[in-house]
Amino acid sequence: RFVPRRMVPFSFPLSKCALWDPVPMGDVIGAHITYYRSPKLSLVEKTLRLAYRHAKQNEKKSFSCFLLGTLAVDEDGEGVTLTIDRFDPGREV
């Protein structure tokens, strides 16, 4: 996660069985996507309209949903593009 002016290390949830040794090795490196690449966001209009319609019809002020898409490295290798093309309203239960 990104906190303004400070990077915070991320961690994985606890599990019954570890697939790797959790002891840190080597130097600390930055893992923020904008550190190495120029990110671009592409959103399909149909997906945005569907999400907007769902939000208007929902009686609650806040609700959960999913926006799904693909992440691809540009041909020149200098940037990444996140293309959001699907909307999933999720389930209440």
Secondary structure, DSSP 8 states (H G I E B T S, - for coil): -EETTEE--------SS-SS--S--S------HHHHSEEEEEE-HHHHHHHHHHHHH-SSSS---EEEEEEEE-TTSSEEEEEEEEEE-----
